[in-house]
């Protein structure tokens, strides 16, 4: 198949979240399966710090209401691959220090709608100029959600796209691309599409909704999340009705992880390597982590979180029980950034409990690897979680995940019970109710079992031997593309 893969961010060129990790790996895995994959993303200011893309002698113009905006095309390759990536250039839109937010105000750029209207149409114009012949255009999140809309409207009679089918991946329904209704005039689309069944959402323009309505096939990043978002407003964020209408075309494919980056056997960012057959290095990593956070080097369970400090991630559940948690014989470390109030709260815990708590506000990739390798238990008490990646990293590193049963967390973690421990399926701990007491009860259960070295080792090793690589997920996406091609 000839596949066009479109994403607003891709590792290592630009990243704000997990989408970038997916987009940096999945196209390469699809290429290895024998598909012809071409990738598109905006030419942000930071891209040239990562690579030296070559400017093509090709340019185009996109009508934005009464104006015409110029664009050009740059070419590069995904790292360590022959998969081409084309960057859509317009310095006025993308030559900024941040991807979506003004660093001075912390608010979204006022012209974000216009920026990604340009990107969506720019991709389609670039496909024509490059004389590509796609079978599938795979779009990701709201920033490219107008492409399926354009394929069924403004570009419907274009010979280049007559047989093209679209796949649209929702990575997180919490981000929908909501803009005031007058931005509709910037899209070039007919105002008749601004109705409650297509692009309108409580008086606003909703780009994500457009992708859901107009794409041939939709997927999200775990089977459980695909089910959840069709149920209530808590999960569907107001779009659960339209998702139920398209349930026959909605699938869940779990994200994978890149074991060339996340594997303690050859991870260059941790102080000692180890594997399922030789775990001595994990103790070295634990002592190093304790030292890194100025904690006593004691043989107690080390609990960890690497997270965005946000209500979605369950940090308030943890905060509600923190004093009770400190009564247990354990240590806790956290790496994260987000809500300023939550940042202050966790920094205060480190001062209050200096011998039991270590907090790092910000992001440090090396420290993230050190935490995965050195901790005993990894906490992910999320309110909702489309997929989650850290529980998968933790499994490979022998760091037992403790999660709330939701989304991709529920799809990957089997709670440790006498039955699952006996049959060899237990790889973590989980709870159902989104309450602080349910979290405390589960942590207490895990910390108690951690003292039983033999049983704990069985849980660790079961997780370490599991395969959550991208190769399996890529084959599932190939099957999804086949489904899309069968659409009339």
C-alpha positions in Angstrom: 0.0 0.0 0.0 1.0 3.6 -0.5 0.4 5.3 2.8 0.5 9.0 3.6 1.0 9.5 7.4 0.1 13.0 8.7 1.0 14.2 12.2 1.4 17.7 13.8 4.4 16.4 15.8 6.9 13.6 15.4 9.9 12.5 17.5 12.7 13.7 17.3 11.6 16.8 15.3 8.9 18.1 17.7 7.0 16.8 20.7 4.5 17.8 23.3 3.0 14.4 24.0 2.7 10.7 23.2 1.4 11.3 19.7 5.0 12.4 18.7 6.4 9.0 19.9 3.8 7.1 17.9 4.4 9.1 14.8 8.1 8.7 15.1 7.9 4.9 15.2 4.8 3.6 13.5 5.7 4.8 9.9 9.1 3.1 10.1 7.4 -0.2 11.3 4.9 0.0 8.4 7.8 0.5 6.0 9.5 -2.6 7.4 6.3 -4.5 6.6 6.8 -3.6 2.9 4.4 -0.6 2.6 5.4 2.6 0.9 5.1 5.2 3.6 5.5 9.0 3.3 5.2 11.3 6.3 4.1 14.9 6.6 4.4 17.5 9.4 4.8 21.3 9.7 8.3 22.8 9.5 8.5 24.2 13.0 11.3 26.4 14.0 13.0 23.7 16.0 13.0 21.1 13.2 16.2 22.6 11.7 18.0 22.0 15.0 17.4 18.3 14.6 17.9 17.8 10.9 18.9 19.7 7.8 15.8 19.3 5.5 16.3 20.0 1.8 14.1 22.6 0.3 12.2 21.3 -2.7 11.7 23.5 -5.7 8.0 23.3 -5.2 5.6 25.9 -3.8 1.8 26.4 -3.4 -0.7 28.9 -2.1 -3.6 28.3 0.2 -6.7 30.5 0.2 -7.5 31.6 3.8 -10.7 33.6 3.6 -9.9 36.7 1.5 -6.1 36.1 1.5 -3.7 33.8 -0.1 -0.9 32.3 2.0 2.3 30.8 0.4 3.9 27.6 1.4 6.8 25.4 0.3 8.0 21.9 0.9 11.1 20.6 2.6 12.3 16.9 2.5 14.1 14.8 5.1 14.0 11.2 6.4 12.9 9.7 9.7 16.0 8.9 11.7 17.7 5.5 11.0 15.3 4.8 8.1 14.6 5.4 4.4 11.1 6.7 5.2 10.7 10.1 3.7 9.2 13.0 5.6 8.0 16.2 4.0 7.8 19.4 6.0 5.1 22.0 5.2 6.7 25.4 5.4 5.2 28.8 6.2 7.4 30.7 8.6 4.6 33.0 9.7 2.7 30.1 11.0 5.3 27.7 12.2 8.5 29.7 12.8 7.8 30.1 16.5 9.4 28.9 19.7 6.5 26.7 20.8 4.1 24.4 18.8 0.7 25.5 20.1 1.0 27.9 23.0 2.5 31.4 23.4 5.3 31.0 25.9 4.7 34.5 27.2 1.1 34.0 28.1 0.8 30.3 28.4 -2.3 30.5 26.2 -3.0 28.9 22.9 -1.9 30.9 19.8 -4.9 32.9 18.7 -4.4 31.7 15.1 -4.1 28.0 15.8 -7.2 27.2 13.7 -5.8 29.1 10.7 -2.3 27.5 11.2 -3.7 24.0 10.9 -6.2 24.8 8.2 -3.2 25.8 6.2 -1.3 22.6 7.2 -4.2 20.3 6.2 -4.7 21.9 2.8 -1.0 22.2 2.4 -0.5 18.5 2.7 -3.1 17.8 0.0 -1.5 20.3 -2.3 2.0 18.9 -1.6 0.8 15.4 -2.5 -0.3 16.7 -5.9 2.9 18.6 -6.5 5.0 15.6 -5.5 2.9 13.4 -7.8 2.3 10.9 -5.0 -0.4 8.3 -5.5 -1.7 7.4 -2.0 -4.1 4.6 -1.2 -4.5 5.7 2.4 -4.1 9.1 4.1 -3.7 8.5 7.9 -4.5 11.6 9.9 -3.9 12.2 13.6 -5.8 14.4 16.1 -7.5 17.7 15.5 -4.5 19.4 13.8 -5.0 17.2 10.7 -8.7 16.4 11.1 -9.8 18.6 8.2 -8.0 16.4 5.7 -10.8 13.8 5.7 -13.3 16.7 5.4 -11.5 18.2 2.4 -11.3 14.8 0.7 -15.1 14.5 0.8 -15.8 18.1 -0.2 -13.3 20.5 -1.9 -11.1 17.7 -3.3 -13.8 15.2 -4.0 -13.6 15.6 -7.8 -9.8 15.9 -7.9 -8.5 12.9 -9.9 -5.5 12.6 -7.5 -7.7 11.6 -4.6 -10.5 9.7 -6.3 -9.6 6.3 -4.8 -8.0 7.6 -1.6 -9.4 6.5 1.7 -8.8 8.2 5.0 -8.0 6.8 8.5 -8.3 9.1 11.5 -6.7 8.3 14.9 -7.9 9.9 18.1 -5.1 10.0 20.6 -7.0 12.0 23.3 -10.6 13.3 23.1 -9.7 15.9 25.6 -8.1 18.0 22.8 -10.6 18.7 20.1 -9.6 21.8 18.2 -12.5 24.0 19.3 -12.7 27.5 17.8 -15.3 30.2 17.5 -17.8 29.8 14.7 -16.5 32.6 12.5 -13.3 30.6 11.9 -15.4 28.5 9.6 -14.9 31.1 6.9 -11.1 30.4 7.0 -11.6 26.8 6.0 -12.9 27.5 2.5 -15.7 25.0 3.2 -19.4 25.7 2.6 -21.3 27.1 5.6 -23.9 24.3 5.1 -21.3 21.9 6.8 -21.6 24.0 10.0 -24.4 22.0 11.5 -24.8 19.8 14.6 -24.1 16.6 12.7 -20.9 17.7 11.0 -18.7 20.6 12.1 -20.7 22.5 14.7 -20.4 21.8 18.4 -22.4 23.9 20.8 -22.0 27.0 18.6 -18.3 26.4 17.9 -16.3 24.9 15.1 -14.9 21.5 16.1 -12.2 20.2 13.9 -11.9 16.8 15.7 -15.6 16.2 15.1 -15.0 16.8 11.4 -12.4 14.1 11.3 -14.7 11.7 13.1 -17.6 12.4 10.7 -15.8 12.4 7.4 -13.1 9.8 7.7 -13.6 6.3 6.3 -12.3 4.5 9.3 -11.6 5.8 12.9 -9.4 4.3 15.6 -8.1 5.2 19.0 -5.1 3.9 20.9 -6.6 1.1 22.9 -9.6 -1.2 22.7 -10.9 -0.2 26.1 -10.7 3.5 25.3 -12.6 2.9 22.0 -15.4 1.5 24.1 -15.3 4.1 26.9 -15.6 7.1 24.6 -18.9 5.9 23.3 -20.5 5.8 26.8 -20.6 9.0 28.9 -19.6 12.6 28.6 -16.7 11.9 31.1 -15.1 9.8 28.4 -16.6 11.1 25.1 -16.3 14.8 26.0 -19.6 15.6 24.3 -18.8 13.5 21.2 -20.0 10.2 22.5 -23.2 10.4 20.4 -21.4 10.8 17.1 -18.9 8.1 18.1 -21.8 5.7 18.7 -23.2 6.5 15.3 -19.9 5.5 13.8 -19.3 2.5 16.1 -19.1 0.1 13.1 -16.1 2.1 11.8 -14.4 2.7 15.2 -11.5 0.4 16.3 -9.0 0.3 19.1 -5.3 -0.4 18.4 -3.0 -0.3 21.3 0.2 1.7 20.9 3.5 -0.1 21.1 6.9 0.9 22.5 10.3 1.1 20.9 12.6 -1.5 22.6 15.6 0.0 20.9 15.1 3.0 23.3 13.3 1.4 26.2 15.1 -1.8 27.3 17.2 -2.1 30.4 19.5 -4.6 28.7 21.1 -1.9 26.5 19.7 1.4 27.9 22.7 3.9 27.8 20.9 6.3 30.2 20.9 4.1 33.3 23.8 3.4 35.6 23.7 -0.4 35.2 22.2 -2.7 32.5 20.2 -5.7 33.5 17.8 -8.2 32.0 15.2 -10.9 33.0 18.0 -13.4 33.3 20.3 -11.1 35.3 18.6 -8.6 37.6 21.7 -7.5 39.6 21.8 -4.2 37.8 18.3 -3.2 39.0 19.5 -2.9 42.5 22.4 -0.7 41.3 19.8 1.5 39.5 17.7 1.6 42.7 20.6 2.8 44.8 21.5 5.4 42.2 17.9 6.7 42.1 17.8 7.1 45.9 21.1 8.9 45.7 19.9 11.1 42.9 17.0 12.3 45.1 19.0 12.4 48.3 17.0 9.6 49.9 18.4 7.1 52.3 19.7 4.0 50.5 17.4 1.6 52.3 15.8 -1.6 51.1 12.2 -0.2 51.1 9.8 -0.1 48.1 10.4 3.0 45.9 7.1 4.2 44.3 7.4 6.5 41.3 5.4 8.7 38.9 6.4 10.3 35.7 3.4 12.4 34.7 1.8 15.6 33.6 0.5 17.2 36.8 -3.2 17.2 35.8 -6.5 16.0 37.2 -6.7 13.4 34.4 -3.6 11.7 35.8 -5.0 11.1 39.2 -2.6 13.3 41.1 -5.3 14.7 43.4 -6.1 11.2 44.5 -2.5 10.8 45.5 -2.4 14.2 47.2 -5.5 13.3 49.3 -3.9 10.3 50.8 -0.3 11.5 50.9 0.0 11.8 54.6 -1.4 8.3 55.1 1.0 7.1 52.4 3.9 8.5 54.4 3.0 6.2 57.3 4.0 3.2 55.2 7.6 2.0 55.0 8.3 3.3 51.5 9.9 6.1 49.4 8.3 8.2 46.6 9.8 10.0 43.7 8.0 12.1 41.0 9.1 13.7 37.7 6.6 16.0 36.1 5.2 19.4 35.3 1.8 20.9 34.8 -0.7 22.7 37.0 1.3 25.3 39.1 -0.8 24.6 42.2 -0.1 20.9 42.0 3.6 21.6 41.4 3.7 23.6 44.6 1.9 21.0 46.5 4.3 18.2 45.6 7.4 20.4 46.2 6.0 21.0 49.7 5.7 17.3 50.3 9.5 16.9 49.5 10.2 19.6 52.2 7.9 18.0 54.7 9.2 14.4 54.2 12.8 14.9 53.0 13.9 11.3 53.9 11.0 9.7 52.0 10.1 12.0 49.1 12.0 13.3 46.0 10.4 15.7 43.5 11.7 17.0 40.2 9.5 19.6 38.5 10.2 19.7 34.8 11.2 17.0 32.3 14.5 15.2 32.0 14.7 12.3 29.6 17.7 10.7 31.3 16.0 11.0 34.7 12.9 9.3 33.2 15.0 6.3 32.3 16.6 6.3 35.7 13.2 6.3 37.4 11.9 3.4 35.3 15.0 1.4 36.1 15.4 2.2 39.8 11.8 2.2 41.1 9.9 -0.8 42.4 6.3 0.3 41.7 5.1 2.8 39.1 1.8 4.7 39.8 -0.7 5.5 37.1 -4.0 6.2 38.9 -5.5 8.0 35.8 -9.1 9.2 35.6 -8.9 8.2 31.9 -6.0 7.1 29.8 -6.4 6.5 26.1 -3.3 4.2 26.0 -0.5 5.0 28.3 3.1 4.2 27.6 4.8 4.3 31.0 3.1 1.2 32.2 4.6 -0.6 29.1 8.1 0.9 29.8 7.7 -0.2 33.5 6.9 -3.8 32.5 10.1 -4.2 30.5 12.2 -2.6 33.4 10.8 -4.9 36.1 9.0 -1.9 37.7 5.6 -3.2 38.6 2.8 -0.9 37.4 -0.1 0.1 39.7 -2.9 1.5 37.7 -6.6 2.4 37.6 -8.6 0.1 35.3 -9.3 2.5 32.4 -8.4 2.7 28.7 -5.1 1.2 27.6 -4.1 0.7 31.3 -6.9 -1.9 31.6 -5.9 -3.5 28.3 -2.3 -4.1 29.4 -2.2 -4.7 33.2 -3.6 -7.8 35.0 -4.2 -7.3 38.7 -2.2 -9.5 41.1 -4.6 -11.8 42.9 -4.0 -15.3 44.3 -5.5 -16.7 41.0 -3.5 -14.6 38.6 -0.3 -15.0 40.5 -0.8 -18.8 40.4 -1.5 -19.0 36.7 1.3 -16.6 35.8 -0.9 -13.7 34.4 -0.3 -11.1 37.1 1.9 -8.3 35.9 0.7 -5.4 38.2 -1.9 -4.0 40.5 -5.2 -2.3 39.6 -8.3 -0.7 41.1 -11.7 0.3 39.7 -13.2 3.2 41.6 -11.6 6.6 41.0 -11.2 7.4 44.7 -8.3 8.1 46.9 -9.2 5.3 49.3 -9.2 2.8 46.5 -5.8 4.0 45.5 -4.5 3.8 49.1 -5.8 0.3 49.5 -4.1 -0.9 46.4 -0.8 0.8 47.2 -0.9 -0.9 50.6 -1.6 -4.2 49.0 1.3 -3.8 46.6 3.8 -2.6 49.2 2.9 -5.5 51.5 3.5 -8.1 48.7 6.7 -6.4 47.7 8.2 -7.7 50.9 7.6 -11.3 49.7 10.7 -11.4 47.4 9.8 -14.7 45.7 6.3 -13.7 44.7 7.4 -10.2 43.7 10.1 -11.6 41.5 7.4 -13.7 39.7 5.3 -10.6 39.0 8.4 -8.7 37.8 9.5 -11.4 35.4 6.1 -12.0 33.9 6.0 -8.3 32.9 9.5 -8.3 31.6 9.0 -11.2 29.2 5.9 -9.7 27.6 6.1 -8.2 24.1 4.5 -4.8 23.6 6.6 -3.8 20.5 5.3 -1.7 17.6 5.6 -4.6 15.2 2.3 -6.1 16.3 0.6 -2.8 16.4 1.8 -2.0 12.8 0.2 -5.2 11.5 -3.0 -4.2 13.1 -2.9 -0.8 11.4 -2.2 -2.5 8.0 -5.4 -4.5 8.6 -7.2 -1.2 9.4 -6.1 0.3 6.1 -7.5 -2.7 4.3 -10.8 -2.1 6.0 -10.7 1.5 4.8 -10.0 0.5 1.2 -13.1 -1.6 1.2 -15.2 1.5 1.7 -17.3 2.5 -1.3 
